[in-house]
């Protein structure tokens, strides 16, 4: 039998994000916590809600 703690570890408790983050200059996809584009160095990061 699986323990409750184990099940919590393997089951995602929050829904996946529907927000896409990308550089406004070059279009490179970045993580939500990124302040600078690793591809081109721009600080203009856009967030698009895809709902």
Biopython code that builds the backbone (N, CA, C, O; Angstrom):
import numpy as np
from Bio.PDB.StructureBuilder import StructureBuilder

atoms = [
    (1, "UNK", "N", (0.843, -1.183, 0.000)),
    (1, "UNK", "CA", (0.000, 0.000, 0.000)),
    (1, "UNK", "C", (0.890, 1.249, 0.000)),
    (1, "UNK", "O", (1.909, 1.290, 0.689)),
    (2, "UNK", "N", (0.498, 2.262, -0.775)),
    (2, "UNK", "CA", (1.267, 3.493, -0.869)),
    (2, "UNK", "C", (0.932, 4.428, 0.288)),
    (2, "UNK", "O", (-0.229, 4.557, 0.676)),
    (3, "UNK", "N", (1.951, 5.075, 0.831)),
    (3, "UNK", "CA", (1.724, 6.008, 1.928)),
    (3, "UNK", "C", (1.176, 7.328, 1.394)),
    (3, "UNK", "O", (1.364, 7.661, 0.224)),
    (4, "UNK", "N", (0.512, 8.059, 2.245)),
    (4, "UNK", "CA", (-0.060, 9.352, 1.877)),
    (4, "UNK", "C", (1.052, 10.332, 1.467)),
    (4, "UNK", "O", (0.886, 11.099, 0.519)),
    (5, "UNK", "N", (2.163, 10.304, 2.172)),
    (5, "UNK", "CA", (3.282, 11.184, 1.866)),
    (5, "UNK", "C", (3.857, 10.874, 0.482)),
    (5, "UNK", "O", (4.177, 11.792, -0.273)),
    (6, "UNK", "N", (3.987, 9.616, 0.150)),
    (6, "UNK", "CA", (4.503, 9.221, -1.153)),
    (6, "UNK", "C", (3.573, 9.692, -2.270)),
    (6, "UNK", "O", (4.035, 10.188, -3.298)),
    (7, "UNK", "N", (2.296, 9.541, -2.074)),
    (7, "UNK", "CA", (1.319, 9.973, -3.078)),
    (7, "UNK", "C", (1.403, 11.478, -3.294)),
    (7, "UNK", "O", (1.323, 11.942, -4.431)),
    (8, "UNK", "N", (1.565, 12.251, -2.215)),
    (8, "UNK", "CA", (1.695, 13.699, -2.339)),
    (8, "UNK", "C", (2.947, 14.083, -3.124)),
    (8, "UNK", "O", (2.950, 15.083, -3.841)),
    (9, "UNK", "N", (4.007, 13.291, -2.990)),
    (9, "UNK", "CA", (5.245, 13.576, -3.705)),
    (9, "UNK", "C", (5.107, 13.339, -5.202)),
    (9, "UNK", "O", (5.713, 14.060, -5.996)),
    (10, "UNK", "N", (4.328, 12.350, -5.599)),
    (10, "UNK", "CA", (4.241, 12.030, -7.023)),
    (10, "UNK", "C", (3.063, 12.684, -7.730)),
    (10, "UNK", "O", (3.009, 12.689, -8.960)),
    (11, "UNK", "N", (2.131, 13.228, -6.981)),
    (11, "UNK", "CA", (0.962, 13.868, -7.570)),
    (11, "UNK", "C", (1.145, 15.379, -7.494)),
    (11, "UNK", "O", (1.439, 15.929, -6.433)),
    (12, "UNK", "N", (0.972, 16.026, -8.611)),
    (12, "UNK", "CA", (1.061, 17.490, -8.632)),
    (12, "UNK", "C", (-0.206, 18.059, -7.999)),
    (12, "UNK", "O", (-1.315, 17.772, -8.450)),
    (13, "UNK", "N", (-0.037, 18.867, -6.955)),
    (13, "UNK", "CA", (-1.184, 19.400, -6.227)),
    (13, "UNK", "C", (-1.722, 20.688, -6.823)),
    (13, "UNK", "O", (-2.871, 21.046, -6.565)),
    (14, "UNK", "N", (-0.937, 21.382, -7.600)),
    (14, "UNK", "CA", (-1.420, 22.601, -8.238)),
    (14, "UNK", "C", (-1.488, 22.398, -9.747)),
    (14, "UNK", "O", (-0.677, 21.659, -10.305)),
    (15, "UNK", "N", (-2.427, 23.034, -10.405)),
    (15, "UNK", "CA", (-2.548, 22.855, -11.855)),
    (15, "UNK", "C", (-1.340, 23.455, -12.572)),
    (15, "UNK", "O", (-0.718, 24.389, -12.064)),
    (16, "UNK", "N", (-1.010, 22.933, -13.731)),
    (16, "UNK", "CA", (0.110, 23.501, -14.484)),
    (16, "UNK", "C", (-0.191, 24.934, -14.912)),
    (16, "UNK", "O", (-1.347, 25.297, -15.127)),
    (17, "UNK", "N", (0.832, 25.721, -15.031)),
    (17, "UNK", "CA", (0.680, 27.127, -15.394)),
    (17, "UNK", "C", (0.213, 27.262, -16.840)),
    (17, "UNK", "O", (0.631, 26.501, -17.714)),
    (18, "UNK", "N", (-0.651, 28.233, -17.077)),
    (18, "UNK", "CA", (-1.087, 28.531, -18.443)),
    (18, "UNK", "C", (-0.496, 29.861, -18.895)),
    (18, "UNK", "O", (-0.982, 30.465, -19.851)),
    (19, "UNK", "N", (0.556, 30.322, -18.209)),
    (19, "UNK", "CA", (1.228, 31.560, -18.570)),
    (19, "UNK", "C", (2.550, 31.240, -19.248)),
    (19, "UNK", "O", (3.345, 30.451, -18.737)),
    (20, "UNK", "N", (2.780, 31.853, -20.396)),
    (20, "UNK", "CA", (4.018, 31.650, -21.163)),
    (20, "UNK", "C", (4.878, 32.901, -21.026)),
    (20, "UNK", "O", (4.387, 34.015, -21.207)),
    (21, "UNK", "N", (6.148, 32.724, -20.710)),
    (21, "UNK", "CA", (7.089, 33.832, -20.557)),
    (21, "UNK", "C", (8.113, 33.756, -21.676)),
    (21, "UNK", "O", (8.690, 32.700, -21.938)),
    (22, "UNK", "N", (8.333, 34.893, -22.334)),
    (22, "UNK", "CA", (9.324, 34.926, -23.403)),
    (22, "UNK", "C", (9.928, 36.305, -23.531)),
    (22, "UNK", "O", (9.359, 37.299, -23.081)),
    (23, "UNK", "N", (11.095, 36.345, -24.155)),
    (23, "UNK", "CA", (11.797, 37.600, -24.407)),
    (23, "UNK", "C", (11.054, 38.380, -25.491)),
    (23, "UNK", "O", (10.705, 37.827, -26.533)),
    (24, "UNK", "N", (10.819, 39.653, -25.242)),
    (24, "UNK", "CA", (10.151, 40.489, -26.245)),
    (24, "UNK", "C", (11.071, 40.824, -27.411)),
    (24, "UNK", "O", (10.603, 41.156, -28.500)),
    (25, "UNK", "N", (12.367, 40.738, -27.186)),
    (25, "UNK", "CA", (13.321, 41.087, -28.243)),
    (25, "UNK", "C", (13.559, 39.942, -29.224)),
    (25, "UNK", "O", (13.486, 40.131, -30.438)),
    (26, "UNK", "N", (13.846, 38.742, -28.686)),
    (26, "UNK", "CA", (14.196, 37.635, -29.594)),
    (26, "UNK", "C", (13.181, 36.492, -29.608)),
    (26, "UNK", "O", (13.269, 35.605, -30.457)),
    (27, "UNK", "N", (12.208, 36.500, -28.668)),
    (27, "UNK", "CA", (11.180, 35.464, -28.660)),
    (27, "UNK", "C", (11.566, 34.192, -27.931)),
    (27, "UNK", "O", (10.814, 33.218, -27.960)),
    (28, "UNK", "N", (12.719, 34.176, -27.279)),
    (28, "UNK", "CA", (13.196, 32.994, -26.558)),
    (28, "UNK", "C", (12.295, 32.712, -25.355)),
    (28, "UNK", "O", (12.004, 33.627, -24.585)),
    (29, "UNK", "N", (11.855, 31.486, -25.179)),
    (29, "UNK", "CA", (11.019, 31.101, -24.031)),
    (29, "UNK", "C", (11.877, 30.982, -22.785)),
    (29, "UNK", "O", (12.935, 30.352, -22.804)),
    (30, "UNK", "N", (11.409, 31.598, -21.691)),
    (30, "UNK", "CA", (12.157, 31.586, -20.428)),
    (30, "UNK", "C", (11.250, 31.138, -19.291)),
    (30, "UNK", "O", (10.028, 31.116, -19.433)),
    (31, "UNK", "N", (11.854, 30.782, -18.167)),
    (31, "UNK", "CA", (11.102, 30.436, -16.964)),
    (31, "UNK", "C", (10.507, 31.699, -16.361)),
    (31, "UNK", "O", (10.952, 32.803, -16.676)),
    (32, "UNK", "N", (9.503, 31.551, -15.495)),
    (32, "UNK", "CA", (8.794, 32.716, -14.962)),
    (32, "UNK", "C", (9.644, 33.597, -14.056)),
    (32, "UNK", "O", (9.343, 34.782, -13.914)),
    (33, "UNK", "N", (10.694, 33.062, -13.440)),
    (33, "UNK", "CA", (11.512, 33.837, -12.513)),
    (33, "UNK", "C", (12.732, 34.482, -13.156)),
    (33, "UNK", "O", (13.571, 35.048, -12.455)),
    (34, "UNK", "N", (12.843, 34.407, -14.468)),
    (34, "UNK", "CA", (14.003, 34.952, -15.176)),
    (34, "UNK", "C", (13.808, 36.437, -15.434)),
    (34, "UNK", "O", (12.749, 36.856, -15.901)),
    (35, "UNK", "N", (14.833, 37.239, -15.129)),
    (35, "UNK", "CA", (14.780, 38.681, -15.363)),
    (35, "UNK", "C", (15.511, 39.105, -16.632)),
    (35, "UNK", "O", (15.239, 40.167, -17.192)),
    (36, "UNK", "N", (16.437, 38.268, -17.079)),
    (36, "UNK", "CA", (17.240, 38.583, -18.259)),
    (36, "UNK", "C", (17.227, 37.395, -19.215)),
    (36, "UNK", "O", (17.393, 36.252, -18.789)),
    (37, "UNK", "N", (17.034, 37.656, -20.480)),
    (37, "UNK", "CA", (17.021, 36.596, -21.485)),
    (37, "UNK", "C", (18.420, 35.983, -21.620)),
    (37, "UNK", "O", (19.385, 36.702, -21.879)),
    (38, "UNK", "N", (18.534, 34.663, -21.447)),
    (38, "UNK", "CA", (19.848, 34.038, -21.581)),
    (38, "UNK", "C", (20.335, 33.981, -23.038)),
    (38, "UNK", "O", (21.521, 33.768, -23.288)),
    (39, "UNK", "N", (19.435, 34.169, -23.975)),
    (39, "UNK", "CA", (19.783, 34.106, -25.405)),
    (39, "UNK", "C", (20.391, 35.424, -25.902)),
    (39, "UNK", "O", (21.431, 35.424, -26.562)),
    (40, "UNK", "N", (19.726, 36.560, -25.577)),
    (40, "UNK", "CA", (20.165, 37.841, -26.138)),
    (40, "UNK", "C", (20.542, 38.889, -25.092)),
    (40, "UNK", "O", (21.117, 39.921, -25.440)),
    (41, "UNK", "N", (20.228, 38.644, -23.807)),
    (41, "UNK", "CA", (20.594, 39.586, -22.756)),
    (41, "UNK", "C", (19.570, 40.683, -22.488)),
    (41, "UNK", "O", (19.810, 41.546, -21.644)),
    (42, "UNK", "N", (18.443, 40.671, -23.179)),
    (42, "UNK", "CA", (17.411, 41.685, -22.983)),
    (42, "UNK", "C", (16.718, 41.497, -21.635)),
    (42, "UNK", "O", (16.571, 40.378, -21.143)),
    (43, "UNK", "N", (16.295, 42.623, -21.048)),
    (43, "UNK", "CA", (15.551, 42.582, -19.789)),
    (43, "UNK", "C", (14.043, 42.703, -20.015)),
    (43, "UNK", "O", (13.274, 42.781, -19.057)),
    (44, "UNK", "N", (13.627, 42.719, -21.268)),
    (44, "UNK", "CA", (12.204, 42.845, -21.591)),
    (44, "UNK", "C", (11.587, 41.454, -21.726)),
    (44, "UNK", "O", (11.600, 40.858, -22.803)),
    (45, "UNK", "N", (11.047, 40.948, -20.614)),
    (45, "UNK", "CA", (10.424, 39.631, -20.577)),
    (45, "UNK", "C", (8.908, 39.814, -20.530)),
    (45, "UNK", "O", (8.397, 40.522, -19.662)),
    (46, "UNK", "N", (8.200, 39.193, -21.440)),
    (46, "UNK", "CA", (6.743, 39.297, -21.514)),
    (46, "UNK", "C", (6.110, 38.028, -20.947)),
    (46, "UNK", "O", (6.667, 36.934, -21.038)),
    (47, "UNK", "N", (4.920, 38.211, -20.356)),
    (47, "UNK", "CA", (4.150, 37.079, -19.844)),
    (47, "UNK", "C", (2.800, 37.082, -20.553)),
    (47, "UNK", "O", (2.087, 38.085, -20.540)),
    (48, "UNK", "N", (2.456, 35.958, -21.169)),
    (48, "UNK", "CA", (1.201, 35.829, -21.901)),
    (48, "UNK", "C", (0.325, 34.788, -21.229)),
    (48, "UNK", "O", (0.747, 33.648, -21.036)),
    (49, "UNK", "N", (-0.895, 35.174, -20.873)),
    (49, "UNK", "CA", (-1.848, 34.245, -20.269)),
    (49, "UNK", "C", (-2.542, 33.483, -21.390)),
    (49, "UNK", "O", (-3.186, 34.087, -22.248)),
    (50, "UNK", "N", (-2.414, 32.154, -21.386)),
    (50, "UNK", "CA", (-2.931, 31.328, -22.475)),
    (50, "UNK", "C", (-4.264, 30.660, -22.159)),
    (50, "UNK", "O", (-4.624, 29.674, -22.803)),
    (51, "UNK", "N", (-4.981, 31.162, -21.209)),
    (51, "UNK", "CA", (-6.281, 30.570, -20.851)),
    (51, "UNK", "C", (-7.295, 30.804, -21.914)),
    (51, "UNK", "O", (-8.441, 30.376, -21.779)),
]
sb = StructureBuilder()
sb.init_structure("model")
sb.init_model(0)
sb.init_chain("A")
sb.init_seg("    ")
for serial, (resi, resn, name, xyz) in enumerate(atoms, 1):
    if name == "N":
        sb.init_residue(resn, " ", resi, " ")
    sb.init_atom(name, np.array(xyz, "f"), 0.0, 1.0, " ", f" {name:<3s}", serial, name[0])
structure = sb.get_structure()
